[in-house]
Amino acid sequence: MALSPAIIVSRSTRIAQRLFEERMLVISAQDSKLHRFNEVGTFIWQLLEKPATVGAICAAIEEHFDGFDAGKSFQEISDFLVSLEKKKCVSICPQKQ
């Protein structure tokens, strides 16, 4: 699934989370599986404290990480967000409200 920059992503309310050794650990109530995020995934998760558009997430990553090109990595970020939705960790709204 390809996401557009205007799509809104928000965290699920049915998760448990903890920051451990600078990495986010998330357990979804859906399957009780542990998901451990890398540095960029942890940054994205922290951005999602409030719902955010995919475009805003990409812009924040580009600003925060040296040498990161959001345009070149947009699909990778979209794929990560879609995988989180499949794991019931986030919700993706089909259009900006």
MMTF fields as JSON, N, C-alpha, C and O atoms, coordinates in Angstrom:
{
  "mmtfVersion": "1.0.0",
  "mmtfProducer": "UNKNOWN",
  "numBonds": 387,
  "numAtoms": 388,
  "numGroups": 97,
  "numChains": 1,
  "numModels": 1,
  "chainsPerModel": [1],
  "groupsPerChain": [97],
  "chainIdList": ["A"],
  "bondAtomList": [4, 2, 8, 6, 12, 10, 16, 14, 20, 18, 24, 22, 28, 26, 32, 30, 36, 34, 40, 38, 44, 42, 48, 46, 52, 50, 56, 54, 60, 58, 64, 62, 68, 66, 72, 70, 76, 74, 80, 78, 84, 82, 88, 86, 92, 90, 96, 94, 100, 98, 104, 102, 108, 106, 112, 110, 116, 114, 120, 118, 124, 122, 128, 126, 132, 130, 136, 134, 140, 138, 144, 142, 148, 146, 152, 150, 156, 154, 160, 158, 164, 162, 168, 166, 172, 170, 176, 174, 180, 178, 184, 182, 188, 186, 192, 190, 196, 194, 200, 198, 204, 202, 208, 206, 212, 210, 216, 214, 220, 218, 224, 222, 228, 226, 232, 230, 236, 234, 240, 238, 244, 242, 248, 246, 252, 250, 256, 254, 260, 258, 264, 262, 268, 266, 272, 270, 276, 274, 280, 278, 284, 282, 288, 286, 292, 290, 296, 294, 300, 298, 304, 302, 308, 306, 312, 310, 316, 314, 320, 318, 324, 322, 328, 326, 332, 330, 336, 334, 340, 338, 344, 342, 348, 346, 352, 350, 356, 354, 360, 358, 364, 362, 368, 366, 372, 370, 376, 374, 380, 378, 384, 382],
  "bondOrderList": [1, 1, 1, 1, 1, 1, 1, 1, 1, 1, 1, 1, 1, 1, 1, 1, 1, 1, 1, 1, 1, 1, 1, 1, 1, 1, 1, 1, 1, 1, 1, 1, 1, 1, 1, 1, 1, 1, 1, 1, 1, 1, 1, 1, 1, 1, 1, 1, 1, 1, 1, 1, 1, 1, 1, 1, 1, 1, 1, 1, 1, 1, 1, 1, 1, 1, 1, 1, 1, 1, 1, 1, 1, 1, 1, 1, 1, 1, 1, 1, 1, 1, 1, 1, 1, 1, 1, 1, 1, 1, 1, 1, 1, 1, 1, 1],
  "groupList": [{"groupName": "MET", "atomNameList": ["N", "CA", "C", "O"], "elementList": ["N", "C", "C", "O"], "formalChargeList": [0, 0, 0, 0], "bondAtomList": [1, 0, 2, 1, 3, 2], "bondOrderList": [1, 1, 2], "singleLetterCode": "M", "chemCompType": "L-PEPTIDE LINKING"}, {"groupName": "ALA", "atomNameList": ["N", "CA", "C", "O"], "elementList": ["N", "C", "C", "O"], "formalChargeList": [0, 0, 0, 0], "bondAtomList": [1, 0, 2, 1, 3, 2], "bondOrderList": [1, 1, 2], "singleLetterCode": "A", "chemCompType": "L-PEPTIDE LINKING"}, {"groupName": "LEU", "atomNameList": ["N", "CA", "C", "O"], "elementList": ["N", "C", "C", "O"], "formalChargeList": [0, 0, 0, 0], "bondAtomList": [1, 0, 2, 1, 3, 2], "bondOrderList": [1, 1, 2], "singleLetterCode": "L", "chemCompType": "L-PEPTIDE LINKING"}, {"groupName": "SER", "atomNameList": ["N", "CA", "C", "O"], "elementList": ["N", "C", "C", "O"], "formalChargeList": [0, 0, 0, 0], "bondAtomList": [1, 0, 2, 1, 3, 2], "bondOrderList": [1, 1, 2], "singleLetterCode": "S", "chemCompType": "L-PEPTIDE LINKING"}, {"groupName": "PRO", "atomNameList": ["N", "CA", "C", "O"], "elementList": ["N", "C", "C", "O"], "formalChargeList": [0, 0, 0, 0], "bondAtomList": [1, 0, 2, 1, 3, 2], "bondOrderList": [1, 1, 2], "singleLetterCode": "P", "chemCompType": "L-PEPTIDE LINKING"}, {"groupName": "ILE", "atomNameList": ["N", "CA", "C", "O"], "elementList": ["N", "C", "C", "O"], "formalChargeList": [0, 0, 0, 0], "bondAtomList": [1, 0, 2, 1, 3, 2], "bondOrderList": [1, 1, 2], "singleLetterCode": "I", "chemCompType": "L-PEPTIDE LINKING"}, {"groupName": "VAL", "atomNameList": ["N", "CA", "C", "O"], "elementList": ["N", "C", "C", "O"], "formalChargeList": [0, 0, 0, 0], "bondAtomList": [1, 0, 2, 1, 3, 2], "bondOrderList": [1, 1, 2], "singleLetterCode": "V", "chemCompType": "L-PEPTIDE LINKING"}, {"groupName": "ARG", "atomNameList": ["N", "CA", "C", "O"], "elementList": ["N", "C", "C", "O"], "formalChargeList": [0, 0, 0, 0], "bondAtomList": [1, 0, 2, 1, 3, 2], "bondOrderList": [1, 1, 2], "singleLetterCode": "R", "chemCompType": "L-PEPTIDE LINKING"}, {"groupName": "THR", "atomNameList": ["N", "CA", "C", "O"], "elementList": ["N", "C", "C", "O"], "formalChargeList": [0, 0, 0, 0], "bondAtomList": [1, 0, 2, 1, 3, 2], "bondOrderList": [1, 1, 2], "singleLetterCode": "T", "chemCompType": "L-PEPTIDE LINKING"}, {"groupName": "GLN", "atomNameList": ["N", "CA", "C", "O"], "elementList": ["N", "C", "C", "O"], "formalChargeList": [0, 0, 0, 0], "bondAtomList": [1, 0, 2, 1, 3, 2], "bondOrderList": [1, 1, 2], "singleLetterCode": "Q", "chemCompType": "L-PEPTIDE LINKING"}, {"groupName": "PHE", "atomNameList": ["N", "CA", "C", "O"], "elementList": ["N", "C", "C", "O"], "formalChargeList": [0, 0, 0, 0], "bondAtomList": [1, 0, 2, 1, 3, 2], "bondOrderList": [1, 1, 2], "singleLetterCode": "F", "chemCompType": "L-PEPTIDE LINKING"}, {"groupName": "GLU", "atomNameList": ["N", "CA", "C", "O"], "elementList": ["N", "C", "C", "O"], "formalChargeList": [0, 0, 0, 0], "bondAtomList": [1, 0, 2, 1, 3, 2], "bondOrderList": [1, 1, 2], "singleLetterCode": "E", "chemCompType": "L-PEPTIDE LINKING"}, {"groupName": "ASP", "atomNameList": ["N", "CA", "C", "O"], "elementList": ["N", "C", "C", "O"], "formalChargeList": [0, 0, 0, 0], "bondAtomList": [1, 0, 2, 1, 3, 2], "bondOrderList": [1, 1, 2], "singleLetterCode": "D", "chemCompType": "L-PEPTIDE LINKING"}, {"groupName": "LYS", "atomNameList": ["N", "CA", "C", "O"], "elementList": ["N", "C", "C", "O"], "formalChargeList": [0, 0, 0, 0], "bondAtomList": [1, 0, 2, 1, 3, 2], "bondOrderList": [1, 1, 2], "singleLetterCode": "K", "chemCompType": "L-PEPTIDE LINKING"}, {"groupName": "HIS", "atomNameList": ["N", "CA", "C", "O"], "elementList": ["N", "C", "C", "O"], "formalChargeList": [0, 0, 0, 0], "bondAtomList": [1, 0, 2, 1, 3, 2], "bondOrderList": [1, 1, 2], "singleLetterCode": "H", "chemCompType": "L-PEPTIDE LINKING"}, {"groupName": "ASN", "atomNameList": ["N", "CA", "C", "O"], "elementList": ["N", "C", "C", "O"], "formalChargeList": [0, 0, 0, 0], "bondAtomList": [1, 0, 2, 1, 3, 2], "bondOrderList": [1, 1, 2], "singleLetterCode": "N", "chemCompType": "L-PEPTIDE LINKING"}, {"groupName": "GLY", "atomNameList": ["N", "CA", "C", "O"], "elementList": ["N", "C", "C", "O"], "formalChargeList": [0, 0, 0, 0], "bondAtomList": [1, 0, 2, 1, 3, 2], "bondOrderList": [1, 1, 2], "singleLetterCode": "G", "chemCompType": "PEPTIDE LINKING"}, {"groupName": "TRP", "atomNameList": ["N", "CA", "C", "O"], "elementList": ["N", "C", "C", "O"], "formalChargeList": [0, 0, 0, 0], "bondAtomList": [1, 0, 2, 1, 3, 2], "bondOrderList": [1, 1, 2], "singleLetterCode": "W", "chemCompType": "L-PEPTIDE LINKING"}, {"groupName": "CYS", "atomNameList": ["N", "CA", "C", "O"], "elementList": ["N", "C", "C", "O"], "formalChargeList": [0, 0, 0, 0], "bondAtomList": [1, 0, 2, 1, 3, 2], "bondOrderList": [1, 1, 2], "singleLetterCode": "C", "chemCompType": "L-PEPTIDE LINKING"}],
  "groupTypeList": [0, 1, 2, 3, 4, 1, 5, 5, 6, 3, 7, 3, 8, 7, 5, 1, 9, 7, 2, 10, 11, 11, 7, 0, 2, 6, 5, 3, 1, 9, 12, 3, 13, 2, 14, 7, 10, 15, 11, 6, 16, 8, 10, 5, 17, 9, 2, 2, 11, 13, 4, 1, 8, 6, 16, 1, 5, 18, 1, 1, 5, 11, 11, 14, 10, 12, 16, 10, 12, 1, 16, 13, 3, 10, 9, 11, 5, 3, 12, 10, 2, 6, 3, 2, 11, 13, 13, 13, 18, 6, 3, 5, 18, 4, 9, 13, 9],
  "groupIdList": [1, 2, 3, 4, 5, 6, 7, 8, 9, 10, 11, 12, 13, 14, 15, 16, 17, 18, 19, 20, 21, 22, 23, 24, 25, 26, 27, 28, 29, 30, 31, 32, 33, 34, 35, 36, 37, 38, 39, 40, 41, 42, 43, 44, 45, 46, 47, 48, 49, 50, 51, 52, 53, 54, 55, 56, 57, 58, 59, 60, 61, 62, 63, 64, 65, 66, 67, 68, 69, 70, 71, 72, 73, 74, 75, 76, 77, 78, 79, 80, 81, 82, 83, 84, 85, 86, 87, 88, 89, 90, 91, 92, 93, 94, 95, 96, 97],
  "secStructList": [7, 7, 7, 7, 6, 6, 7, 3, 3, 3, 3, 7, 1, 1, 3, 3, 3, 3, 3, 3, 6, 6, 3, 3, 3, 3, 3, 3, 6, 6, 6, 7, 7, 3, 3, 3, 7, 7, 2, 2, 2, 2, 2, 2, 2, 2, 2, 6, 6, 1, 7, 3, 3, 2, 2, 2, 2, 2, 2, 2, 2, 2, 2, 2, 1, 6, 6, 7, 7, 2, 2, 2, 2, 2, 2, 2, 2, 2, 2, 2, 2, 2, 2, 2, 2, 2, 6, 6, 1, 3, 3, 3, 3, 1, 1, 7, 7],
  "xCoordList": [0.848, 0.0, 0.896, 1.798, 0.649, 1.407, 0.625, -0.577, 1.298, 0.664, 1.001, 2.059, 0.102, 0.392, 0.847, 0.598, 1.505, 1.974, 0.854, 1.106, -0.376, -1.48, -2.155, -2.995, -1.806, -2.41, -2.03, -0.881, -3.003, -2.761, -2.532, -3.267, -1.497, -1.161, -1.265, -0.806, -1.871, -1.962, -1.703, -1.961, -1.191, -0.929, -2.237, -3.257, -2.186, -3.299, -3.368, -2.346, -4.545, -4.688, -4.53, -4.505, -4.426, -4.334, -2.922, -2.705, -1.976, -0.579, 0.047, -0.45, 1.123, 1.969, 3.314, 3.761, 3.957, 5.225, 6.2, 5.81, 7.467, 8.524, 9.775, 10.105, 10.46, 11.748, 12.814, 12.913, 13.62, 14.65, 15.933, 15.969, 16.986, 18.279, 18.138, 18.692, 17.392, 17.18, 16.435, 16.471, 15.769, 14.944, 13.554, 13.388, 12.562, 11.187, 10.786, 11.032, 10.166, 9.584, 8.072, 7.556, 7.366, 5.913, 5.309, 5.776, 4.264, 3.507, 2.08, 1.433, 1.596, 0.224, -0.713, -0.391, -1.861, -2.852, -3.412, -3.862, -3.381, -3.924, -3.265, -3.949, -1.93, -1.217, -0.211, 0.447, -0.091, 0.843, 2.296, 3.091, 2.638, 4.012, 4.797, 4.263, 6.065, 6.972, 7.597, 8.097, 7.56, 8.17, 9.237, 8.941, 10.477, 11.585, 12.005, 12.336, 11.988, 12.275, 13.732, 14.355, 14.263, 15.603, 15.509, 14.461, 16.594, 16.638, 15.589, 14.908, 15.458, 14.481, 13.056, 12.177, 12.827, 11.507, 11.108, 9.954, 12.061, 11.802, 11.449, 10.533, 12.172, 11.887, 10.477, 9.731, 10.111, 8.763, 7.724, 6.729, 7.944, 6.989, 6.792, 5.669, 7.881, 7.793, 7.06, 6.337, 7.237, 6.485, 4.984, 4.173, 4.635, 3.216, 2.544, 1.449, 3.198, 2.534, 1.235, 0.241, 1.275, 0.082, -0.044, 0.971, -1.269, -1.408, -0.625, -0.559, -0.035, 0.785, 0.578, 0.25, 0.775, 0.706, 2.015, 3.053, 1.943, 3.145, 4.163, 5.362, 3.701, 4.597, 5.31, 6.505, 4.596, 5.204, 6.223, 7.268, 5.925, 6.857, 8.144, 9.242, 8.008, 9.19, 10.005, 11.234, 9.332, 10.04, 10.794, 11.927, 10.173, 10.821, 12.036, 13.061, 11.93, 13.062, 14.206, 15.364, 13.883, 14.901, 15.622, 16.832, 14.87, 15.454, 16.319, 17.351, 15.897, 16.565, 17.826, 18.819, 17.787, 18.89, 19.716, 19.194, 21.005, 21.91, 21.973, 22.061, 21.926, 22.083, 20.842, 20.883, 19.743, 18.511, 17.754, 17.536, 17.357, 16.584, 15.193, 15.007, 14.221, 12.856, 12.264, 11.497, 12.612, 12.095, 12.538, 11.747, 13.799, 14.328, 13.848, 13.754, 13.543, 13.165, 11.664, 11.23, 10.869, 9.425, 8.774, 7.971, 9.118, 8.493, 8.866, 8.028, 10.11, 10.558, 9.799, 9.395, 9.613, 8.855, 7.406, 6.811, 6.832, 5.45, 5.298, 4.332, 6.25, 6.207, 6.259, 5.547, 7.096, 7.191, 5.85, 5.383, 5.232, 3.943, 2.847, 2.018, 2.839, 1.854, 2.077, 1.116, 3.341, 3.607, 3.122, 2.621, 3.27, 2.748, 1.227, 0.647, 0.588, -0.872, -1.296, -2.252, -0.604, -0.93, -0.768, -1.459, 0.152, 0.386, -0.534, -0.437, -1.428, -2.413, -1.754, -2.29, -0.578, 0.113, -0.282, -0.219, -0.692, -1.126, -2.398, -2.779, -3.04, -4.176, -3.789, -3.149, -4.184, -3.924, -5.255, -6.096, -5.447, -6.677, -6.488, -5.455, -7.467, -7.309, -7.123, -6.557, -7.585, -7.399, -7.291, -7.779, -6.645, -6.474, -7.839, -8.661, -8.059, -9.354, -9.283, -10.281],
  "yCoordList": [-1.175, 0.0, 1.24, 1.36, 2.138, 3.395, 4.473, 4.635, 5.19, 6.263, 7.597, 7.751, 8.551, 9.9, 10.745, 10.374, 11.869, 12.722, 13.251, 13.589, 13.33, 13.889, 12.877, 13.257, 11.615, 10.573, 10.813, 11.131, 10.658, 10.844, 9.49, 8.531, 9.438, 8.231, 8.551, 9.6, 7.64, 7.823, 6.489, 5.419, 6.58, 5.376, 4.708, 5.368, 3.419, 2.668, 2.923, 3.166, 2.869, 3.004, 1.653, 1.573, 0.608, -0.743, -1.307, -2.375, -0.568, -0.989, -0.703, 0.115, -1.382, -1.061, -0.667, -1.24, 0.308, 0.786, 1.126, 1.457, 1.037, 1.403, 1.728, 1.04, 2.783, 3.127, 2.391, 2.555, 1.57, 0.774, 0.895, 0.56, 1.377, 1.56, 2.347, 1.969, 3.437, 4.366, 3.752, 4.301, 2.64, 2.002, 1.772, 1.407, 1.989, 1.813, 0.351, -0.299, -0.148, -1.487, -1.313, -0.598, -1.963, -1.833, -3.229, -4.105, -3.42, -4.671, -4.323, -3.498, -4.96, -4.719, -5.698, -6.874, -5.2, -6.036, -7.095, -8.156, -6.798, -7.697, -9.069, -10.092, -9.09, -10.37, -10.603, -11.642, -9.642, -9.723, -9.934, -10.497, -9.494, -9.611, -8.349, -7.239, -8.55, -7.451, -6.954, -7.738, -5.635, -4.999, -4.038, -3.14, -4.226, -3.367, -2.527, -3.056, -1.208, -0.29, 0.147, 0.257, 0.393, 0.966, 2.468, 2.958, 3.182, 4.609, 5.418, 6.261, 5.169, 5.911, 5.504, 6.359, 4.219, 3.751, 4.343, 4.721, 4.421, 5.03, 6.498, 6.996, 7.197, 8.611, 8.779, 9.655, 7.935, 7.992, 7.744, 8.464, 6.735, 6.405, 7.592, 7.895, 8.253, 9.402, 10.561, 11.304, 10.724, 11.744, 11.475, 12.401, 10.2, 9.821, 9.945, 9.421, 10.636, 10.934, 11.688, 11.56, 12.47, 13.127, 12.665, 12.451, 12.506, 12.105, 13.044, 14.25, 12.475, 13.263, 12.745, 11.578, 13.63, 13.198, 12.509, 12.73, 11.685, 11.009, 12.054, 11.888, 13.117, 14.183, 14.853, 15.136, 15.113, 15.739, 14.8, 15.247, 13.517, 12.526, 12.528, 12.565, 12.489, 12.483, 13.763, 13.712, 14.905, 16.177, 16.212, 16.689, 15.71, 15.701, 14.779, 15.106, 13.64, 12.713, 13.359, 13.275, 13.995, 14.645, 15.744, 15.925, 16.469, 17.536, 16.982, 17.561, 15.871, 15.32, 14.513, 14.589, 13.746, 12.842, 13.427, 13.689, 13.629, 14.146, 13.19, 11.974, 13.757, 12.962, 12.19, 11.432, 12.363, 11.639, 12.411, 13.613, 11.749, 12.359, 11.737, 10.604, 12.487, 11.971, 11.588, 10.63, 12.324, 12.0, 10.622, 9.86, 10.305, 9.003, 7.88, 6.729, 8.208, 7.187, 7.158, 6.439, 7.923, 7.997, 6.616, 6.296, 5.798, 4.465, 3.585, 2.841, 3.667, 2.871, 3.288, 2.438, 4.584, 5.09, 4.652, 4.22, 4.761, 4.32, 2.833, 2.422, 2.036, 0.59, 0.297, -0.582, 1.028, 0.857, 1.183, 0.436, 2.292, 2.685, 1.674, 1.359, 1.17, 0.151, -1.13, -1.779, -1.493, -2.7, -2.51, -3.451, -1.291, -1.018, -1.108, -1.551, -0.688, -0.795, -2.267, -2.65, -3.076, -4.507, -5.187, -6.16, -4.669, -5.212, -4.568, -4.855, -3.694, -2.998, -2.059, -1.825, -1.526, -0.566, 0.874, 1.747, 1.118, 2.45, 2.327, 1.247, 3.482, 3.583, 4.553, 5.575, 4.221, 5.092, 5.566, 4.763, 6.887, 7.479, 7.704, 8.226, 7.319, 7.385, 8.79, 8.952, 9.799, 11.165, 12.143, 11.893, 13.265, 14.295, 14.867, 15.173, 15.005, 15.509, 16.971, 17.567],
  "zCoordList": [0.0, 0.0, 0.0, 0.829, -0.91, -0.96, -0.209, -0.419, 0.645, 1.401, 0.754, 0.145, 0.888, 0.409, 1.598, 2.746, 1.341, 2.443, 3.338, 4.494, 2.828, 3.61, 4.537, 5.352, 4.425, 5.266, 6.726, 7.034, 7.616, 9.049, 9.721, 9.49, 10.556, 11.303, 12.789, 13.241, 13.541, 14.996, 15.689, 15.136, 16.905, 17.693, 18.095, 18.295, 18.206, 18.756, 20.259, 20.9, 20.804, 22.255, 22.943, 24.171, 22.156, 22.705, 22.59, 22.019, 23.143, 23.136, 24.499, 25.273, 24.763, 25.918, 25.34, 24.346, 25.957, 25.412, 26.522, 27.641, 26.186, 27.131, 26.325, 25.359, 26.736, 26.154, 26.95, 28.166, 26.254, 26.908, 26.103, 24.919, 26.753, 26.104, 24.802, 23.77, 24.869, 23.756, 22.58, 21.479, 22.785, 21.747, 22.308, 23.472, 21.466, 21.898, 21.777, 20.761, 22.832, 22.85, 22.904, 23.763, 21.993, 21.918, 21.879, 21.151, 22.675, 22.655, 22.269, 22.914, 21.211, 20.774, 21.479, 21.647, 21.883, 22.556, 21.604, 22.038, 20.318, 19.306, 19.324, 19.283, 19.386, 19.297, 20.424, 20.462, 21.338, 22.474, 22.04, 22.793, 20.853, 20.374, 20.702, 20.697, 20.982, 21.278, 19.979, 19.173, 19.792, 18.625, 19.14, 19.929, 18.694, 19.118, 17.926, 16.864, 18.111, 17.02, 17.031, 18.086, 15.837, 15.719, 16.014, 16.437, 15.792, 16.136, 15.367, 15.952, 14.073, 13.272, 13.66, 13.77, 13.864, 14.294, 15.634, 15.835, 16.548, 17.862, 17.695, 18.349, 16.823, 16.569, 16.006, 16.444, 15.032, 14.45, 15.536, 15.616, 16.37, 17.429, 18.37, 18.772, 18.715, 19.602, 18.924, 19.588, 17.62, 16.879, 16.943, 16.957, 16.982, 16.96, 18.323, 18.529, 19.251, 20.516, 20.22, 20.935, 19.154, 18.611, 17.164, 16.501, 16.658, 15.248, 14.33, 14.568, 13.283, 12.358, 10.938, 10.729, 9.973, 8.586, 8.209, 8.832, 7.193, 6.701, 6.244, 6.47, 5.609, 5.166, 6.321, 6.229, 7.412, 8.592, 9.234, 9.706, 9.253, 9.802, 8.975, 9.531, 7.658, 6.781, 6.963, 7.024, 7.049, 7.22, 8.543, 8.598, 9.612, 10.926, 10.925, 11.523, 10.266, 10.179, 9.401, 9.809, 8.294, 7.471, 8.26, 8.123, 9.081, 9.89, 11.025, 11.363, 11.606, 12.786, 12.453, 13.176, 11.365, 11.026, 9.883, 8.799, 10.133, 9.108, 7.915, 8.081, 6.727, 5.518, 5.11, 4.141, 5.825, 5.506, 4.434, 4.58, 3.374, 2.298, 2.304, 1.861, 2.809, 2.935, 1.587, 1.496, 0.549, -0.786, -1.243, -1.8, -1.008, -1.417, -0.502, -0.929, 0.75, 1.729, 2.022, 2.923, 1.281, 1.538, 1.521, 2.398, 0.528, 0.432, 1.622, 2.132, 2.06, 3.207, 4.48, 5.274, 4.66, 5.81, 5.706, 6.694, 4.51, 4.293, 4.602, 5.246, 4.142, 4.394, 5.896, 6.383, 6.624, 8.073, 8.733, 9.593, 8.335, 8.922, 8.591, 9.444, 7.376, 6.987, 7.796, 8.207, 8.024, 8.822, 10.258, 10.874, 10.795, 12.14, 12.176, 13.167, 11.095, 11.041, 11.008, 11.683, 10.241, 10.17, 11.522, 11.823, 12.339, 13.682, 14.719, 15.912, 14.248, 15.099, 16.116, 17.199, 15.746, 16.62, 16.299, 17.163, 15.045, 14.622, 13.797, 13.347, 13.615, 12.704, 11.595, 11.843, 10.376, 9.233, 8.703, 8.299, 8.706, 8.181, 6.688, 6.269, 5.882, 4.424, 3.87, 2.789, 4.58, 4.081, 5.223, 6.325, 4.948, 5.955, 6.323, 5.46, 7.651, 8.115, 8.415, 8.818]
}
